[in-house]
Amino acid sequence: MTATLIDNIGLLVEPERERPNAALVYDAGLISWIGDSSSAPAADARIDADGRCVIPGFVDTHSHLMFAGDRTDEFVSRMAGRKYEAGGIRSTVTATRAASDEELLSNATRFVAEMRAQGTTTVEIKSGYGLTTLDEARSLALARRLTPETTYLGAHVVPLEYADDVAGYVELVTGAMLDAAAPHAKWIDVFCEAGAFDVDQARTILTAGIARGLGARMHAGQLGASGGVRLAVELGAASVDHCTFLSESDIDDLAAGSTVATLLPGVEFSTRQPYPDARRLLAAGVTVALACDCNPGSSFTSSMPFCIAVAVRDMGMTPAEALRAATAGGAAALQRDDIGTIAVGNRADLVILDAPSYVHLAYRPGVPLVSRVIG
């Protein structure tokens, strides 16, 4: 194995401190030493950070990359004042069903590469644009070639062919479709919103997935307050995502439980809805994550630096809180302790910024500040 030293780090962001003039060593993909640059041990290879800031690789825990087509017309319409509605998903379903495996994988691979170029070293990918047993299973099988963090989202919306038989579709999602999807999935998710699935349906779907050994995730609170957040906490879901509209009881439930609140600022930027109030969640002691929600409808961005900048500008987060949410918070939302922080024994998933501090991610929005990605 080859041990690699990164030294002359201007600022190293560790879990409990920001260390100036730092160095670290990684070997076989794992961090083996951290300390002051002046005390760095010998290694087989060396990377000179040249005074730059080194941060953990971003952990993006919410993406919808297995799709075909785009929804440019829908975006233009929203910018002209049309309200966002969940039903637009169905147009992507049509294009995705018609696409070949090669087209879907090529598209998703391109977006994963975009994410990595912007510092994301771990990505979660959902199905949800197939909505047939065959298409959900193939989407997850393809996604598994790109990441181990795959999520079965057969319960994205009710497809048109089941518009008059929602109960029948829930039966499919929890039966034959789940059987086909489970071997390729780590997680199960449901879109619990008006226009998608109600709380009782969401409970049925998540409970079925949990019984098959899948971890629970959930979309809730995007379009309005509902019982979705409480259900996520009750079922011990790893994460409940969006959280744009929360009641005080929702926040109390999140604070009392272990479910991470994953905020998706790209959605509000693209839909012109109110931004989530991250300050309320953090003040209550809730673990918060940030993710891009890269999808062709409501948030077509793959840039975690952009999401950090929006979270600082419009959601009440400090630069340090936003960085933590995009790294350690994401790791918590995936229930992983080997990523998201720079610590001995963790994966050497690292980003060298072309800046002296991570604050520049928000201070210089839109500027490509990722100098090098490791991991």
C-alpha positions in Angstrom: 0.0 0.0 0.0 1.1 3.6 -0.6 0.8 6.1 2.2 0.1 9.6 1.0 0.9 12.8 3.0 -1.1 16.0 2.5 0.8 18.8 4.1 1.0 22.6 4.1 -2.8 22.6 4.7 -3.8 26.2 5.6 -7.0 25.1 7.4 -8.1 21.5 8.1 -11.8 21.1 9.2 -12.0 18.4 11.8 -15.2 17.4 13.7 -14.5 19.5 16.8 -11.9 22.0 15.6 -10.5 23.9 12.7 -6.7 23.2 12.6 -4.4 25.7 10.9 -1.1 24.7 9.4 -2.1 21.0 9.4 -1.3 17.8 7.7 -2.7 14.3 7.3 -1.7 10.9 6.0 -4.0 8.4 4.3 -3.3 4.8 3.4 -5.4 2.2 1.6 -8.2 4.8 1.4 -8.3 5.5 5.2 -7.0 8.4 7.2 -4.1 7.1 9.4 -2.7 10.3 11.0 -3.7 13.9 11.6 -1.5 16.6 13.1 0.5 19.8 12.6 2.3 20.1 9.4 5.6 20.6 11.2 5.2 17.1 12.8 4.2 15.2 9.7 5.6 11.7 9.3 7.3 10.4 6.2 5.1 8.9 3.5 5.4 7.3 0.1 3.8 10.2 -1.7 3.1 13.8 -1.0 0.5 16.4 -1.9 1.3 20.0 -1.2 -2.0 21.8 -0.3 -0.1 25.1 -0.7 -2.0 26.8 2.2 -5.5 25.7 0.9 -8.4 24.6 3.1 -9.2 20.9 3.3 -12.7 19.8 4.1 -14.5 16.4 4.1 -16.1 15.3 0.9 -19.7 16.3 0.6 -22.3 13.7 1.3 -25.4 14.2 -0.9 -28.2 12.1 0.5 -31.1 13.0 -1.8 -30.9 12.6 -5.6 -33.1 11.4 -8.4 -30.5 10.7 -11.1 -32.2 7.7 -12.8 -34.3 9.6 -15.4 -34.5 10.6 -19.0 -35.7 13.8 -20.7 -36.0 17.2 -19.1 -38.7 19.6 -17.9 -37.4 22.9 -19.2 -40.9 24.0 -20.2 -42.1 23.4 -16.6 -39.3 25.5 -15.2 -40.0 28.4 -17.6 -43.7 28.2 -16.6 -42.8 28.3 -12.9 -40.6 31.3 -13.4 -43.6 33.0 -15.0 -45.6 32.4 -11.9 -47.1 28.9 -12.1 -47.2 27.0 -8.8 -45.1 23.8 -8.4 -47.2 20.6 -8.3 -46.0 17.0 -7.7 -47.9 15.9 -10.8 -45.1 17.1 -13.2 -43.2 13.9 -12.2 -45.4 11.9 -14.6 -43.9 13.5 -17.6 -40.4 12.3 -16.6 -41.9 8.8 -16.0 -42.9 8.6 -19.6 -39.4 9.5 -20.9 -37.7 7.2 -18.4 -39.8 4.2 -19.3 -38.9 4.8 -23.0 -35.2 5.1 -22.3 -32.7 2.2 -22.7 -30.5 1.0 -19.8 -27.5 2.5 -21.6 -29.2 5.9 -21.8 -30.2 5.9 -18.2 -26.8 4.8 -16.9 -25.0 7.3 -19.1 -27.2 10.1 -17.9 -26.7 9.2 -14.3 -23.0 8.7 -14.6 -22.6 12.2 -16.1 -24.4 13.7 -13.1 -22.3 11.7 -10.6 -19.2 13.1 -12.3 -20.6 16.6 -12.1 -21.2 16.1 -8.4 -17.7 14.8 -7.8 -16.1 17.7 -9.6 -17.9 19.9 -7.1 -16.7 18.0 -4.1 -19.4 15.3 -3.5 -17.7 12.0 -2.7 -20.9 10.1 -1.5 -24.2 10.2 -3.3 -27.6 8.6 -2.7 -29.7 7.7 -5.8 -33.4 7.0 -5.8 -35.6 5.2 -8.3 -39.1 6.6 -8.8 -39.3 7.6 -12.4 -40.2 4.1 -13.7 -43.2 3.2 -11.5 -43.6 -0.3 -13.0 -42.1 -3.4 -11.5 -39.6 -3.8 -14.4 -38.6 -0.1 -14.5 -38.1 0.4 -10.8 -36.0 -2.8 -10.5 -33.8 -1.8 -13.5 -33.4 1.7 -12.3 -32.1 0.5 -8.9 -29.9 -2.2 -10.5 -28.3 0.6 -12.7 -28.0 3.0 -9.7 -26.2 0.3 -7.7 -23.4 0.4 -10.3 -22.8 4.0 -9.2 -23.3 3.9 -5.4 -24.2 1.5 -2.6 -26.7 4.1 -1.3 -29.7 3.2 -3.4 -33.3 4.0 -2.5 -36.5 2.4 -3.7 -39.0 5.1 -4.5 -41.9 3.3 -6.2 -44.1 5.5 -4.1 -43.1 8.7 -5.9 -46.5 9.5 -7.3 -49.4 7.3 -8.5 -48.8 6.6 -12.3 -51.6 7.5 -14.7 -52.6 3.9 -15.3 -53.5 3.6 -11.6 -55.2 7.0 -11.3 -58.5 5.4 -10.4 -57.0 2.6 -8.3 -54.6 4.1 -5.8 -55.1 1.2 -3.4 -54.1 -1.2 -6.2 -50.9 0.8 -6.8 -50.0 0.8 -3.1 -50.5 -3.0 -3.2 -48.1 -3.2 -6.2 -45.5 -1.0 -4.5 -45.6 -3.2 -1.3 -45.9 -6.5 -3.2 -44.4 -7.5 -6.5 -42.6 -4.2 -7.1 -40.9 -4.4 -3.7 -39.9 -8.0 -4.3 -38.2 -7.0 -7.5 -36.6 -3.8 -6.1 -35.4 -4.9 -2.7 -32.3 -6.9 -3.9 -30.9 -3.7 -5.4 -31.9 -1.2 -2.7 -30.6 -0.2 0.7 -33.5 2.2 1.5 -37.2 2.7 0.9 -38.7 6.1 0.5 -42.2 7.6 0.0 -43.4 11.0 -1.2 -45.9 11.9 1.5 -47.6 15.0 0.1 -50.9 16.2 -1.4 -50.9 14.9 -4.9 -48.8 11.9 -4.0 -49.4 9.6 -0.9 -51.2 10.3 2.4 -49.9 9.4 5.8 -51.8 6.1 6.1 -50.5 5.0 2.6 -47.0 6.1 3.6 -47.1 4.0 6.8 -48.2 1.0 4.8 -45.4 1.4 2.2 -42.6 2.1 4.7 -43.6 -0.6 7.0 -43.5 -3.1 4.2 -40.0 -2.0 3.2 -38.7 -2.2 6.8 -40.1 -5.7 7.0 -37.9 -6.6 4.0 -34.8 -5.2 5.7 -34.7 -1.8 4.0 -34.0 1.4 5.9 -36.7 4.1 5.9 -36.4 7.5 4.3 -39.2 10.0 3.6 -40.2 13.1 1.6 -42.5 15.3 3.8 -43.3 18.9 4.5 -42.5 20.1 1.0 -45.9 21.5 -0.1 -47.5 21.9 3.3 -47.5 20.7 6.9 -48.8 17.1 7.4 -48.4 14.1 9.6 -45.4 12.9 7.5 -42.7 14.2 9.8 -44.3 12.6 12.9 -44.6 9.3 11.0 -40.9 9.4 9.9 -39.8 9.9 13.5 -42.3 7.2 14.8 -40.9 4.7 12.3 -37.3 5.6 13.1 -36.6 6.8 9.5 -33.0 7.8 8.9 -34.1 11.0 7.3 -37.1 13.1 6.5 -36.4 15.4 3.6 -37.7 18.8 2.5 -39.1 20.0 5.9 -40.1 23.3 4.3 -43.4 23.5 6.3 -43.0 22.4 9.9 -45.3 22.8 12.9 -43.9 23.3 16.4 -44.8 19.7 17.2 -42.9 18.5 14.1 -39.8 20.2 15.4 -40.4 18.7 18.9 -40.7 15.3 17.4 -37.5 15.6 15.4 -35.6 16.9 18.4 -36.8 14.0 20.5 -36.0 11.4 17.9 -33.0 10.3 15.8 -34.4 11.2 12.4 -32.3 13.7 10.5 -34.0 16.7 8.9 -32.6 17.0 5.3 -33.1 20.4 3.8 -33.0 20.8 0.0 -32.4 24.5 -0.8 -32.2 23.9 -4.6 -35.9 23.1 -4.5 -37.0 26.4 -3.0 -34.7 28.2 -5.3 -36.3 26.5 -8.3 -39.9 26.5 -7.2 -40.0 29.9 -5.4 -41.5 28.4 -2.3 -40.4 29.7 1.1 -37.0 28.4 2.3 -36.9 26.0 5.3 -36.1 27.7 8.6 -32.9 25.9 9.5 -32.3 28.2 12.5 -35.5 26.8 14.2 -34.3 23.2 13.7 -30.7 23.9 14.9 -31.9 25.8 17.9 -34.1 22.9 18.9 -31.1 20.5 18.6 -32.3 18.7 15.5 -29.6 17.1 13.3 -29.7 18.9 9.9 -28.3 17.7 6.6 -28.2 19.5 3.2 -28.6 17.8 -0.1 -29.1 18.9 -3.7 -32.2 16.8 -4.7 -30.9 16.8 -8.2 -33.9 16.0 -10.4 -35.2 17.3 -13.7 -38.3 19.0 -12.2 -37.9 20.8 -8.9 -34.1 21.1 -8.4 -31.9 20.5 -11.4 -28.6 21.3 -9.6 -25.7 18.9 -8.7 -23.8 21.6 -6.8 -23.4 21.2 -3.1 -21.4 24.5 -2.9 -24.4 26.3 -4.4 -26.7 24.7 -1.8 -24.4 25.8 1.0 -24.4 29.3 -0.3 -28.2 29.4 -0.4 -28.5 27.8 3.1 -26.2 30.6 4.5 -27.9 33.4 2.6 -31.6 32.4 2.9 -32.0 29.7 5.6 -30.3 31.2 8.7 -27.2 28.9 8.7 -23.7 30.0 9.5 -21.0 28.8 7.0 -19.8 26.3 9.6 -23.3 24.9 10.2 -23.9 24.6 6.4 -20.6 22.8 5.8 -21.4 20.4 8.7 -24.8 19.8 7.3 -23.4 19.0 3.9 -20.8 16.5 5.3 -21.4 15.1 8.8 -25.1 15.8 8.6 -25.3 13.8 5.4 -23.4 11.0 6.9 -25.9 10.9 9.8 -28.8 10.8 7.3 -27.2 7.7 5.8 -26.4 6.3 9.2 -22.7 6.1 8.5 -19.8 7.0 10.7 -17.0 6.4 8.2 -17.6 9.4 6.0 -18.5 13.1 6.5 -15.7 13.9 9.0 -11.9 14.1 8.8 -10.8 11.7 11.6 -8.3 8.8 12.0 -9.9 5.6 10.7 -12.5 7.3 8.5 -12.5 7.1 4.7 -10.1 9.6 3.1 -12.9 11.4 1.2 -11.4 14.8 1.0 -11.7 18.1 -0.9 -8.9 20.6 -1.3 -10.5 24.0 -1.9 -8.9 26.7 -4.0 -9.4 29.0 -1.0 -8.0 29.6 2.4 -11.3 28.8 4.2 -14.5 26.9 3.7 -16.3 30.3 4.3 -15.5 31.1 0.7 -18.1 28.4 -0.4 -20.8 30.9 0.6 -18.6 34.1 0.3 -17.9 33.5 -3.4 -21.1 31.8 -4.7 -21.0 30.4 -8.1 -17.2 30.3 -8.3 -15.6 26.9 -8.9 -13.5 26.5 -5.7 -12.8 22.8 -5.7 -9.1 22.3 -6.5 -8.9 18.5 -6.0 -11.1 15.7 -4.8 -9.7 12.6 -3.1 -11.6 9.4 -2.3 
